[in-house]
Amino acid sequence: MVERFFFYGSLRDPHVRTAVFPHLDGRLQIEAAHLPGYRLAYSTAYRCPVLTPQAGRRVTGDLVAGLDRRALARMAHYEADIYHPEELEVRLPAGERCRAWVFLAAYAGVVGHRPWRFERWRRLEKRKLLSQVPRWMTDYGAANLQSLDIPWRTRRTLLTIAENLPNDSNPEKTRG
């Protein structure tokens, strides 16, 4: 079974994906998709997007396949403790429906009111984030998906997802 993830924020950007998943550079399968019934807002905790339910709205993003166990652990570190993954239905441009893992806000209190827009973020905030990501990922300490660096709810879900994913293609560098 191929596990797919719906990226709606900074992980839609290829430079950010390369910084977070350097071992998968150029090997992910990515296609356009959208998530109905949600909108994007800035988090109250960080300058990042969070999804919030809203009838009649939809969020544009990317449906991504090809992540391995190491990528899951790195993604959990990158997303921090304000997110947790849930499996939701997303739609492809031709209208097909499929299931994908989506990182939702772990706490209602982190959802702000100000809208978050990908293209605006690229113009105004991407450069700053890219300067910070290498340091954040250097702090990455999860030896595997059972690491206490990953919040318990996220860890439990990612361990279930990982059962269907391959190990990192380079065993000498596998950390998760």
Buried (B, 14 or more C-beta within 10 A) or exposed (E): EEBBBBBBBBBBBEBBBBBBBEBBEEEBEBEEBBBBBBBBBBBBBEEBBBBBEEEEBBBEBBBBEBBBBBBBBBBBBBBBBBBBBEBBEBBEEEEEEEEBBBBBBBBEEBBBEEEBEBEEBBEEBBEEBBEEBEEBBEEBEBEBBBBEBBBEEBBEBBBEBBEEBEEBEEEEEBBB
